[in-house]
């Protein structure tokens, strides 16, 4: 049992929830839109289908539904929440923050609400930020949400990107709990965040208020992203193990960003994590960016795989580049 912090307060997961739009787009559906095949998509990504938001189903709508489920699971009310952090790259508006829309929809009137933009790493970043608020006593209970409507950023003529992404939202409620300062504590044990802006051109959206005055479309140099992904996430995963003294063998579950099945498997293999410990939803959800990790966590909790006391590692890499990891005892 290695001491991970001089503080004894921990940010503990009290509840989790998720929401996926009703509409499902299969690979067969995409074959009718762009020059691709289901076999090509599955072979390179592991994706079979993804969910697409309906007209009027904005990011804040998805986020609110996921957050409400998380609050129900936690047994808390709007009066119990004093921090709302929404990780998203697809906000409802340039401003105000999507988090404030969620705050209003849920009837939360205490504390602060803001968005966090780290693309696919957003949920890991948001967990780390909320953890700092809670463990320092700045907040008492936080809603941490990853929510995206990436379908609104896609160029449906670009067969290399439009087949990859989907829409959805996942949320957790984090509360404060006294811990003993060891890795046996429940809660967030460690988190590690990185970024390197020199890689912008490899994964970005070619629009924005200050540049083009338009929303723009997602652009990606897929091979370059793949080439960097495994090494970068392995770096922050290694940092997490070093900071806690924990090992890959001690993990119960590995819940990575769900971008590409080959990247997921390669990352686990590189770190010595048994593949049976990986929770994957990429085949059914596609890449939902900041929503992918909480959606996968929710799947693991819902089907009984992730249990109280389990040691869970989350990790992600996204545009920017950004990347990060965290270890949580559930």
C-alpha positions in Angstrom: 0.0 0.0 0.0 1.8 3.1 -1.3 0.9 6.6 -0.1 -0.3 8.5 -3.1 -0.9 12.0 -1.6 -0.2 13.9 1.6 -4.0 14.7 1.7 -6.5 12.1 3.0 -9.5 13.4 1.1 -10.5 11.3 -1.9 -12.9 12.0 -4.7 -15.1 8.9 -4.7 -17.5 7.8 -7.5 -21.0 7.8 -6.0 -23.0 7.1 -9.1 -22.8 6.7 -12.9 -25.2 7.2 -15.8 -25.2 7.3 -19.6 -27.3 8.2 -22.5 -27.2 7.2 -26.2 -29.4 8.7 -28.9 -32.1 6.3 -30.2 -30.9 6.3 -33.9 -28.3 3.7 -34.7 -26.2 4.0 -37.9 -24.7 0.7 -39.0 -21.7 0.1 -41.3 -24.3 -1.1 -43.8 -25.9 2.3 -43.6 -22.6 4.0 -44.3 -22.0 1.8 -47.3 -24.9 3.7 -48.9 -23.5 7.1 -48.2 -19.7 6.9 -48.9 -17.4 4.6 -50.8 -16.6 2.1 -48.0 -17.4 -1.4 -46.8 -18.3 -2.8 -43.5 -15.4 -5.2 -43.7 -13.0 -2.3 -44.2 -14.3 -0.4 -41.2 -14.3 -3.4 -38.9 -10.9 -4.6 -39.9 -9.3 -1.2 -39.3 -11.3 0.0 -36.3 -13.5 -2.7 -34.8 -16.5 -0.5 -35.2 -19.8 -2.0 -36.3 -22.3 0.7 -35.4 -22.7 4.1 -33.7 -25.5 6.3 -32.4 -26.5 9.6 -34.0 -28.3 12.5 -32.3 -31.7 13.5 -33.7 -32.6 17.0 -34.7 -32.8 19.2 -31.6 -30.9 16.6 -29.6 -28.0 18.8 -28.6 -25.0 18.0 -26.5 -26.6 19.6 -23.4 -29.6 17.4 -23.9 -27.5 14.2 -24.0 -25.4 15.4 -21.1 -28.4 16.3 -18.9 -30.0 12.8 -19.4 -26.7 11.1 -18.5 -26.2 13.3 -15.5 -29.8 12.8 -14.3 -29.2 9.0 -14.3 -25.9 9.4 -12.5 -27.6 11.5 -9.8 -30.3 8.9 -9.4 -27.7 6.2 -9.0 -25.9 8.3 -6.4 -29.1 9.1 -4.6 -28.4 12.8 -4.6 -30.5 15.9 -5.6 -29.7 19.1 -7.3 -29.1 20.7 -3.9 -26.2 18.3 -3.3 -24.2 19.3 -6.4 -21.9 22.4 -6.3 -19.7 21.7 -9.3 -20.6 20.7 -12.9 -17.8 20.0 -15.4 -18.7 19.1 -18.9 -16.0 17.8 -21.2 -17.0 18.4 -24.8 -15.7 19.5 -28.2 -19.2 20.0 -29.5 -20.9 22.6 -27.3 -24.5 23.8 -27.9 -23.2 27.4 -28.3 -19.9 29.2 -28.6 -21.1 30.6 -25.2 -22.5 30.1 -22.6 -20.9 26.9 -21.5 -22.8 23.7 -22.1 -22.3 23.0 -18.4 -24.5 26.0 -17.5 -27.2 24.6 -19.7 -27.0 21.3 -17.9 -26.9 23.1 -14.5 -30.1 24.9 -15.3 -31.9 21.9 -16.8 -31.2 19.9 -13.6 -32.2 22.7 -11.2 -28.7 23.1 -9.8 -28.2 26.6 -8.3 -25.1 26.1 -6.1 -21.4 26.5 -7.0 -19.9 26.6 -10.5 -20.4 25.1 -13.9 -17.9 25.2 -16.8 -16.8 23.3 -19.9 -13.5 21.7 -20.5 -12.0 21.2 -23.9 -9.4 18.4 -24.3 -11.2 16.6 -27.2 -11.0 12.8 -26.6 -9.0 13.2 -23.4 -11.7 15.5 -22.0 -13.2 13.1 -19.5 -9.8 12.2 -18.0 -9.0 15.9 -17.8 -12.4 16.6 -16.2 -12.0 13.9 -13.6 -8.6 15.3 -12.7 -9.8 18.9 -12.4 -12.9 17.9 -10.4 -10.7 15.8 -8.1 -8.6 18.9 -7.3 -11.7 20.9 -6.4 -13.0 18.2 -4.1 -9.8 17.1 -2.4 -8.9 20.8 -1.6 -12.4 21.4 -0.2 -13.4 23.9 -2.8 -16.4 21.8 -3.7 -18.4 19.1 -2.0 -19.9 17.1 -4.8 -19.3 17.2 -8.5 -21.0 16.1 -11.7 -18.4 15.1 -14.2 -19.8 14.6 -17.7 -18.4 13.7 -21.1 -20.9 14.5 -23.9 -20.6 14.9 -27.6 -22.5 15.3 -30.8 -19.6 14.6 -33.1 -21.9 13.9 -36.0 -22.3 17.6 -36.4 -18.6 18.0 -37.1 -18.2 15.3 -39.7 -17.7 15.7 -43.4 -19.9 13.0 -44.8 -17.9 12.9 -48.0 -14.7 12.0 -46.1 -14.8 8.2 -45.8 -11.7 8.1 -43.6 -13.4 10.1 -40.8 -17.2 9.9 -41.0 -17.2 6.2 -40.3 -15.3 6.6 -37.0 -17.5 8.8 -34.8 -20.8 8.7 -32.9 -22.8 10.7 -30.4 -23.5 10.0 -26.7 -22.9 11.1 -23.1 -21.8 9.6 -19.8 -21.6 11.1 -16.3 -20.4 10.3 -12.8 -21.1 11.9 -9.5 -17.9 12.4 -7.4 -18.2 13.1 -3.7 -15.6 13.8 -1.0 -14.6 11.0 1.4 -11.9 10.7 4.0 -9.2 8.2 3.1 -6.2 6.7 4.8 -3.8 8.0 2.2 -3.0 4.6 0.7 -3.9 2.8 -2.5 -6.6 0.9 -0.6 -8.6 4.1 -0.4 -11.7 4.3 -2.6 -11.7 7.1 -5.1 -9.3 8.8 -7.5 -5.8 7.6 -6.5 -3.8 9.5 -9.1 -4.1 11.3 -12.4 -1.6 12.4 -15.1 -2.3 14.9 -17.9 -0.1 15.8 -20.9 -0.4 17.9 -24.1 1.7 18.9 -27.1 0.4 21.5 -29.3 2.9 20.9 -32.0 0.7 18.1 -33.3 -2.4 20.2 -34.1 -2.4 19.5 -37.8 -2.7 15.8 -37.3 -6.2 16.0 -35.7 -8.3 19.2 -35.7 -11.5 20.9 -36.9 -10.9 23.3 -39.8 -13.2 26.0 -38.4 -14.0 28.2 -35.4 -15.3 31.6 -34.3 -12.0 33.4 -34.4 -10.6 31.8 -37.6 -13.3 31.1 -40.1 -16.5 32.1 -38.4 -17.8 28.6 -39.2 -18.1 25.4 -37.3 -15.9 23.5 -39.7 -15.3 19.8 -40.2 -13.1 17.3 -38.5 -9.8 16.5 -40.2 -7.4 13.7 -39.3 -4.1 12.2 -40.5 -5.1 8.7 -39.3 -1.8 7.0 -39.7 0.1 9.8 -37.8 -2.4 9.7 -35.0 -2.1 5.9 -34.7 1.7 6.1 -34.7 1.7 8.5 -31.7 -1.2 7.1 -29.8 0.2 3.9 -28.2 3.5 5.5 -27.1 1.8 8.6 -25.6 -0.9 6.7 -23.6 1.7 4.2 -22.4 3.7 7.1 -21.1 0.9 8.4 -18.8 -0.1 4.9 -17.8 3.4 4.2 -16.7 3.4 7.5 -14.7 0.2 6.3 -12.9 1.9 3.0 -11.9 5.0 4.8 -10.7 3.1 7.3 -8.7 1.0 4.7 -6.8 3.4 1.7 -6.8 0.6 -0.4 -8.4 1.1 -2.8 -11.3 -0.8 -3.8 -14.4 -1.5 -7.2 -12.7 -3.3 -5.4 -9.8 -5.7 -3.7 -12.1 -9.2 -5.2 -12.2 -10.3 -3.2 -15.3 -8.7 -1.2 -18.0 -11.2 1.3 -19.5 -9.5 3.3 -22.3 -10.8 5.8 -24.7 -12.8 3.9 -27.4 -11.3 5.2 -30.6 -9.9 2.2 -32.3 -9.8 -1.5 -31.2 -6.2 -1.9 -32.5 -5.0 1.1 -30.5 -6.8 -0.3 -27.4 -5.3 -3.7 -27.7 -1.8 -2.5 -28.5 -1.8 -0.1 -25.5 -2.9 -2.9 -23.2 -0.3 -5.3 -24.6 2.5 -2.8 -24.2 1.7 -2.2 -20.6 1.2 -5.9 -19.8 -2.5 -5.6 -19.1 -4.4 -8.8 -19.8 -6.9 -8.4 -22.6 -9.7 -9.9 -20.6 -9.4 -6.9 -18.3 -10.3 -4.4 -21.1 -13.8 -3.0 -21.3 -14.6 -2.2 -24.9 -17.7 -0.5 -26.4 -16.1 0.8 -29.6 -17.9 -1.8 -31.7 -21.3 -0.5 -30.7 -20.6 3.2 -30.0 -17.8 4.2 -32.4 -15.5 7.0 -31.2 -17.7 9.3 -29.0 -14.7 11.5 -28.0 -15.0 12.7 -24.4 -18.1 10.6 -23.9 -16.4 7.3 -24.7 -14.8 6.5 -21.3 -17.9 7.2 -19.1 -20.0 5.3 -21.6 -17.6 2.3 -21.3 -17.5 2.7 -17.5 -21.3 2.7 -17.4 -21.4 -0.5 -19.5 -19.0 -2.2 -17.1 -21.0 -1.1 -14.0 -24.4 -2.0 -15.6 -23.4 -5.6 -16.5 -21.7 -6.2 -13.1 -18.1 -6.4 -14.2 -17.0 -3.2 -12.3 -17.7 -3.7 -8.6 -17.1 -1.6 -5.5 -13.4 -1.8 -4.5 -12.2 -2.7 -8.0 -9.1 -0.9 -9.3 -9.9 0.8 -12.6 -7.5 2.6 -15.0 -8.8 5.1 -17.5 -6.7 6.6 -20.3 -7.2 8.7 -23.4 -5.5 10.6 -26.2 -7.1 13.3 -28.3 -6.6 16.2 -30.6 -4.1 18.8 -29.6 -2.5 16.4 -28.9 -3.8 15.8 -25.4 -3.5 12.6 -23.4 -3.9 11.5 -19.8 -4.6 8.7 -17.3 -6.1 8.1 -13.9 -6.4 5.2 -11.5 -9.7 5.0 -9.5 -10.7 2.5 -6.8 -14.4 2.1 -7.5 
